[in-house]
Amino acid sequence: MVEKSVQEINKKIEDGSVNVVTAEEMVGIVEELGAEGAAKEVDVVTTGTFGAMCSSGLMLNLGHSEPPIKIQKMWFNDVEAYSGVAAVDAYLGAAQNSDVRGIQYGGAHVIEDLLRGKEINVHATSYGTDCYPRKVLDTSITLEDLNEAFLLNPRNAYQKYAAATNSSKRILHTYMGELLPKFGNVTYSGAGVLSPLSNDPEYQTIGMGTRIFMGGAQGYVIGNGTQHSPNSGFGTLMLRGDLKDMSPDYVRAASFTGYGATLYMGIGIPIPILNEKLAASTAVRDSDLVTEILDYGAGSRDKPLVREVSYAELRSGSVEIQGREVLTSSMSSFKNARKISNELKEWVKHGKFFLSMPVERLARDSKVKPMKQTQAVPLVKDVMSDFIVTIKKDQTVQDVAKKIWENSFNHVAVISDSGELVGLVTAWDVSKAVAENRFDSVESIMTKKVLSCAPNEPVDLAARRLDRYGVSAMPVVDTQMRVLGIITSDNISKLLARRY
């Protein structure tokens, strides 16, 4: 039985006799020597990950102006920061978007610009007090002008991530990137074999006070992250590190189309091999790590499970969904994760980085809860019109015109012989056909690519779709595409009238 202490390993680091390997290298060592033999041979295993971590931000202090100001609202390069903590303290969230440039530039970009030595414009306002009389402040700063500037990241380094795909008929733009229609692709994130928390899944050596590689500098774990859910294998970390010591190689801003700003962070954690159990856990392989592919085509918190999949399958370049091969792509960089684990290895090996055991381990039995909502969310079925006029595609323009006239209805659903939705005809389509002297079949004038929604879908999502595509109505269909009713902008207007 092997038993070591962090103090013993730190002495080895100090005298240069420490044996350090990456988590990727540890797999082969444990296969060759077994867990006990590997525990005797190896002292430290380094891990690494580099991916988009939206739940990050910069805590900073500007110093006092003359005359002094108690900042009420503040913007850095037109990106608003939270300033309700003290007179000249502020927290700039990485995912906050610019008031001027929108989602193309955000807090993450300000953070990277500061790190690269660029000058940042500052605008602040205040209500004015006797001790803080100034009401408006405009200045420019660099990173060196700030008293303190440290990243305080509420949720980083997920233990694993769910992969994403899209069953809907349109492209989706998400925090998991662009998802192509009809299961056109799968995106995923995480470093798999190198993932820090996956190499110590019981958090024996990771917790409050653990010293880590953070953005190219030394940082610390200050507790479990928000949405920490170890019961389902989705542990998270809350981290702190000094931005002034970091490298832009490992702190990079990005903007996802249709989603907004995010910050790519490089995180590495050294795991001391104190016993054979830790040796075994640090030999985890991509094939051992299983996650879920979720369907983002459902605009809901509880996304449907498509299938379970290993990181080995995801990293192979394709996975099977419904009998066909679907291409996969990573939203994080395994190349940079490997670079981080190797750089951390060199730090430890050459006595530049010493290990620290946590003063408090991460929670191991918690599970994330959904938001408590005290007001019921109205569903499409609650506001839709049950009555809808239908017609077959081989009927004539005169037939559909008569139905519109008789029913005072602007939208007519076109259905197949088996009752499935195949198109939509509006009063405008009929008017256009008459003006062009076209009186052939309904199929020739109908819209074939019809937006539709499900009865159990929240009204908010249906309203967003109507607005996005500039249409005034959508048929409501079941899972077999049979028409159940229709929801219109008038239905939604009446709902809002009842609410307010």
Stockholm file with secondary structure:
# STOCKHOLM 1.0

chainA/1-500         MVEKSVQEINKKIEDGSVNVVTAEEMVGIVEELGAEGAAKEVDVVTTGTFGAMCSSGLMLNLGHSEPPIKIQKMWFNDVEAYSGVAAVDAYLGAAQNSDVRGIQYGGAHVIEDLLRGKEINVHATSYGTDCYPRKVLDTSITLEDLNEAFLLNPRNAYQKYAAATNSSKRILHTYMGELLPKFGNVTYSGAGVLSPLSNDPEYQTIGMGTRIFMGGAQGYVIGNGTQHSPNSGFGTLMLRGDLKDMSPDYVRAASFTGYGATLYMGIGIPIPILNEKLAASTAVRDSDLVTEILDYGAGSRDKPLVREVSYAELRSGSVEIQGREVLTSSMSSFKNARKISNELKEWVKHGKFFLSMPVERLARDSKVKPMKQTQAVPLVKDVMSDFIVTIKKDQTVQDVAKKIWENSFNHVAVISDSGELVGLVTAWDVSKAVAENRFDSVESIMTKKVLSCAPNEPVDLAARRLDRYGVSAMPVVDTQMRVLGIITSDNISKLLARRY
#=GR chainA/1-500 SS CCCCCHHHHHHHHHHTCCCEEEHHHHHHHHHHHHHHHHHHHCSEEECCEEEECCSCEEEEECCCCSSCCCCSEEEETTEEEBCTTSSSEEEEETTCEETTTEEEEEHHHHHHHHHTTCCEEEEEECCCCSSSCCCEEEEEECGGGCSEEEEEEEEECCSCCCEEECCSSSCEEETTEEECTTTCCEEECSCGGGCTGGGSTTCSSCEETCEEEETTEEEEEEEECTTCBGGGTBCCEEEEEEGGGCCTTSEEEEEETTTEEEEEEEEECEEECCSHHHHHHTTCCGGGCEEEEEETTSCSSSCCEEEEEEHHHHHTTEEEETTEEEEEEESSCHHHHHHHHHHHHHHHHTTSCCCCCCSEECCSSCCCCCCCCSSCCCBHHHHSBSCCEEEETTSBHHHHHHHHHHHTCSEEEEECTTSBEEEEEEHHHHHHHHHTTCCSBGGGTSBSSCCCBCTTSBHHHHHHHHHHHTCSEEEEECTTCBEEEEEEHHHHHHHHHHHC
#=GC SS_cons         CCCCCHHHHHHHHHHTCCCEEEHHHHHHHHHHHHHHHHHHHCSEEECCEEEECCSCEEEEECCCCSSCCCCSEEEETTEEEBCTTSSSEEEEETTCEETTTEEEEEHHHHHHHHHTTCCEEEEEECCCCSSSCCCEEEEEECGGGCSEEEEEEEEECCSCCCEEECCSSSCEEETTEEECTTTCCEEECSCGGGCTGGGSTTCSSCEETCEEEETTEEEEEEEECTTCBGGGTBCCEEEEEEGGGCCTTSEEEEEETTTEEEEEEEEECEEECCSHHHHHHTTCCGGGCEEEEEETTSCSSSCCEEEEEEHHHHHTTEEEETTEEEEEEESSCHHHHHHHHHHHHHHHHTTSCCCCCCSEECCSSCCCCCCCCSSCCCBHHHHSBSCCEEEETTSBHHHHHHHHHHHTCSEEEEECTTSBEEEEEEHHHHHHHHHTTCCSBGGGTSBSSCCCBCTTSBHHHHHHHHHHHTCSEEEEECTTCBEEEEEEHHHHHHHHHHHC
//
